[in-house]
């Protein structure tokens, strides 16, 4: 089956891929290779985000989760962190109504309290504007870490037990799924990492237990429609067993 036939199937048959998560890595290296500043690399990476959002809508993907700033990224130089926070704020201000017009529901997942008050205000306003939308669920993982996610999930469950809303005996996989940061999104089918690194980097540790993994050397600013489609085709070709045996007949 050639590439176009795979793409036609992906376009026509809904629910093949419900949720894609992406570790968007390589902005800085892309900038260095191209003789630009790291700031320019981040701006180019932002363009890739907007492209991938539109392609996700085209292929009927229900949820897209993008890892853009980890809990560990605060260790970067202060000037770069400040630039990223300002870019985040300006992007929300500029893009939120465009996202809303596309029926996209925006969620910022991560520890928001560490952002400054102005940025937090933009985040809450943006989430509120799109909260009733029924199209693509767009999760932006900012100041996010998989370990943090599990810890905050445990705290939520503890408070519910303390307030006698649930009992210890009620705790199961379903309860955790309802209290994890991506609770309003379908299970993650495909995790993509750009930039050539072969690790998960503390991303969605609970949620990707049975996700398919796809690694590419393409740096995030160069990750375009063709690259994304290659990842989707790779997923389509795989047999997902979830621990079971496949009856070959």
Buried (B, 14 or more C-beta within 10 A) or exposed (E): EEEEEBBEEBEEEEEBBBBBBBBBBBBBBBBEEEEBEBBBBBBBBBEBBEBBBEBBBEBBBBBBBBBBBBBEBEEBEEEBBEBBBEBBBEBBEEBBEEBBEBEBBBBBBBBBEEBEEEBBEBBEEBBEBBEEBEBBBBBBBBBBBBEBBBEBBEEBBEEBBEEEEEEEEEBEEEBBBEBBBBEEBBBBBBBBBBBEEEEBEBBBBBBBEEBBEBBBEBBBBBBBEEBBBBBBBBBBEEEEEEEEEEEEE
